Amino acid sequence: MFEMKYKVIAYHLDKRIDLRAFRLSSNFSLLKREHSFLLFEVEKNAYIYLKDYGSVVFLNCSEDIVNQSFALLGANSLNQDNLLTETYSISLGNDIEVDFDKIQVQELSVDVAHIIMLNLAQSVALKYYLNITAALHESTLVYAKQLEKTGHIKLSKKQMRIFIGKTMNVKNSIAENLFIFDSSDLAWSNESLSKLDYHIKDELDIVNRHNGIQYNLNVIKENLDLFKDILQHKYSSMLEWIIIILILFEVIQVIVEKII
């Protein structure tokens, strides 16, 4: 007997999605909408899910539908192979099971599709934030190693301000979209949906990855605070030496004038 399988793939576009513009320009059948997401039905058991923070998920959609959607998003010039993705296959069975790259459900209803696509949208967004924080962390480690080897850091005030700005932007972006890591209201209204939501979150390690991002940002902040103190001390010492030299110059000038 042939086992029915559906492919679901989530992309992160590295930019916010204008949900209203997509809704007005597409001809897909809109099933659900809120201020932060849209859920469309393309055909039976084929769905498109968009989250405004930059994730778009396709369930059982043809390549033409994917390309058409990317064009509507203004992302048709992007190389899809280079985008961050999460890919799973969905099959039907007697119970709910979630394993590496596989999800088994009892039926593929709209609510089941919604739960799956929401979690994959969150997961691919987490990949995006993890990559950003990892890059920032690596940059601060370079200066930490300089400090360890030479006792000082080659970091200007402008570079420091850029680091602080990037860190603040990431923290603000996560805070703005913090609700994305909560469970959908659907998961609280139905036992099987709650079970599915729990198993997917557990498999994707949503909570721990989110906590990891917060931990990295805290470490980066501690490093930047230390670097800022060192730079502040450096410029304060420089200012003190300038004042001492000026005073010394004044004293020498007075002595010379008295001698003359």
CORJO-V148741 format. One record per pair of residues at least 12 apart in sequence whose C-alpha atoms are under 8 Angstrom apart, sorted by sequence separation. I is the first residue (numbers start at 1). J is the second residue. D is the distance in whole Angstrom. If there is no record, write none. Layout:
i=I j=J d=D
i=I j=J d=D
This chain:
i=28 j=40 d=6
i=29 j=41 d=5
i=37 j=49 d=7
i=38 j=50 d=5
i=46 j=58 d=8
i=47 j=59 d=5
i=89 j=101 d=6
i=90 j=102 d=6
i=91 j=103 d=6
i=92 j=104 d=5
i=93 j=105 d=6
i=94 j=106 d=6
i=143 j=155 d=8
i=28 j=41 d=6
i=29 j=42 d=6
i=37 j=50 d=5
i=38 j=51 d=7
i=46 j=59 d=5
i=47 j=60 d=7
i=48 j=61 d=8
i=88 j=101 d=4
i=89 j=102 d=5
i=90 j=103 d=5
i=91 j=104 d=5
i=92 j=105 d=5
i=93 j=106 d=5
i=28 j=42 d=6
i=37 j=51 d=5
i=45 j=59 d=8
i=46 j=60 d=5
i=47 j=61 d=7
i=87 j=101 d=7
i=88 j=102 d=5
i=89 j=103 d=6
i=90 j=104 d=6
i=91 j=105 d=6
i=92 j=106 d=5
i=93 j=107 d=8
i=183 j=197 d=7
i=23 j=38 d=8
i=36 j=51 d=6
i=37 j=52 d=6
i=45 j=60 d=7
i=46 j=61 d=6
i=88 j=103 d=7
i=90 j=105 d=7
i=92 j=107 d=6
i=36 j=52 d=5
i=92 j=108 d=8
i=19 j=36 d=8
i=36 j=53 d=8
i=19 j=37 d=7
i=19 j=38 d=7
i=42 j=61 d=8
i=181 j=206 d=7
i=181 j=207 d=8
i=136 j=163 d=8
i=19 j=50 d=8
i=136 j=167 d=8
i=19 j=51 d=8
i=17 j=50 d=8
i=19 j=52 d=6
i=17 j=51 d=7
i=18 j=52 d=7
i=86 j=120 d=6
i=133 j=167 d=8
i=17 j=52 d=5
i=16 j=52 d=6
i=17 j=53 d=6
i=16 j=53 d=5
i=17 j=54 d=5
i=86 j=123 d=7
i=133 j=170 d=8
i=15 j=53 d=7
i=16 j=54 d=5
i=17 j=55 d=8
i=86 j=124 d=6
i=132 j=170 d=8
i=15 j=54 d=5
i=85 j=124 d=6
i=14 j=54 d=6
i=84 j=124 d=6
i=13 j=54 d=5
i=129 j=170 d=7
i=12 j=54 d=6
i=13 j=55 d=6
i=12 j=55 d=4
i=13 j=56 d=8
i=84 j=127 d=7
i=11 j=55 d=6
i=12 j=56 d=7
i=84 j=128 d=7
i=10 j=55 d=7
i=11 j=56 d=5
i=10 j=56 d=6
i=11 j=57 d=6
i=26 j=72 d=7
i=171 j=217 d=7
i=10 j=57 d=4
i=25 j=72 d=7
i=9 j=57 d=6
i=10 j=58 d=6
i=8 j=57 d=7
i=9 j=58 d=5
i=8 j=58 d=6
i=9 j=59 d=7
i=22 j=72 d=6
i=167 j=217 d=7
i=8 j=59 d=4
i=22 j=73 d=7
i=7 j=59 d=6
i=8 j=60 d=6
i=6 j=59 d=7
i=7 j=60 d=5
i=167 j=220 d=8
i=6 j=60 d=5
i=7 j=61 d=8
i=59 j=113 d=8
i=167 j=221 d=8
i=18 j=73 d=8
i=17 j=73 d=7
i=164 j=221 d=8
i=59 j=117 d=8
i=122 j=180 d=6
i=58 j=117 d=8
i=122 j=181 d=6
i=57 j=117 d=6
i=164 j=224 d=7
i=163 j=224 d=8
i=13 j=75 d=8
i=45 j=108 d=7
i=57 j=120 d=7
i=45 j=109 d=8
i=57 j=121 d=7
i=160 j=224 d=8
i=49 j=114 d=8
i=56 j=121 d=7
i=47 j=113 d=8
i=55 j=121 d=5
i=118 j=184 d=8
i=55 j=122 d=8
i=49 j=117 d=7
i=160 j=228 d=7
i=49 j=118 d=8
i=55 j=124 d=7
i=115 j=184 d=7
i=13 j=83 d=7
i=51 j=121 d=7
i=55 j=125 d=7
i=12 j=83 d=6
i=13 j=84 d=8
i=54 j=125 d=7
i=115 j=186 d=8
i=11 j=83 d=6
i=12 j=84 d=6
i=53 j=125 d=8
i=115 j=187 d=8
i=11 j=84 d=6
i=12 j=85 d=7
i=11 j=85 d=5
i=153 j=227 d=8
i=157 j=231 d=8
i=10 j=85 d=5
i=11 j=86 d=7
i=39 j=114 d=8
i=111 j=186 d=7
i=9 j=85 d=7
i=10 j=86 d=5
i=9 j=86 d=6
i=10 j=87 d=6
i=9 j=87 d=4
i=115 j=193 d=7
i=119 j=197 d=8
i=8 j=87 d=6
i=9 j=88 d=6
i=130 j=209 d=8
i=137 j=216 d=7
i=144 j=223 d=8
i=7 j=87 d=7
i=8 j=88 d=5
i=126 j=206 d=8
i=133 j=213 d=7
i=137 j=217 d=8
i=140 j=220 d=7
i=7 j=88 d=6
i=8 j=89 d=6
i=112 j=193 d=7
i=115 j=196 d=8
i=116 j=197 d=7
i=119 j=200 d=7
i=123 j=204 d=7
i=7 j=89 d=5
i=8 j=90 d=7
i=111 j=193 d=8
i=115 j=197 d=6
i=119 j=201 d=7
i=134 j=216 d=7
i=137 j=219 d=8
i=6 j=89 d=6
i=7 j=90 d=6
i=123 j=206 d=7
i=126 j=209 d=7
i=130 j=213 d=6
i=133 j=216 d=6
i=137 j=220 d=6
i=140 j=223 d=7
i=5 j=89 d=6
i=6 j=90 d=5
i=116 j=200 d=7
i=122 j=206 d=8
i=126 j=210 d=7
i=129 j=213 d=7
i=133 j=217 d=7
i=136 j=220 d=7
i=140 j=224 d=8
i=5 j=90 d=5
i=6 j=91 d=6
i=5 j=91 d=5
i=4 j=91 d=6
i=5 j=92 d=7
i=3 j=91 d=7
i=4 j=92 d=7
i=3 j=92 d=8
i=105 j=196 d=8
i=96 j=192 d=8
i=96 j=195 d=8
i=97 j=196 d=8
i=96 j=196 d=6
i=98 j=199 d=6
i=97 j=199 d=7
i=98 j=200 d=6
i=100 j=203 d=7
i=99 j=203 d=7
i=98 j=203 d=7
i=10 j=117 d=8
i=8 j=117 d=8
i=12 j=121 d=8
i=10 j=120 d=6
i=11 j=121 d=8
i=9 j=120 d=8
i=10 j=121 d=6
i=12 j=124 d=6
i=11 j=124 d=7
i=12 j=125 d=6
i=10 j=124 d=7
i=14 j=128 d=7
i=12 j=128 d=7
i=53 j=177 d=7
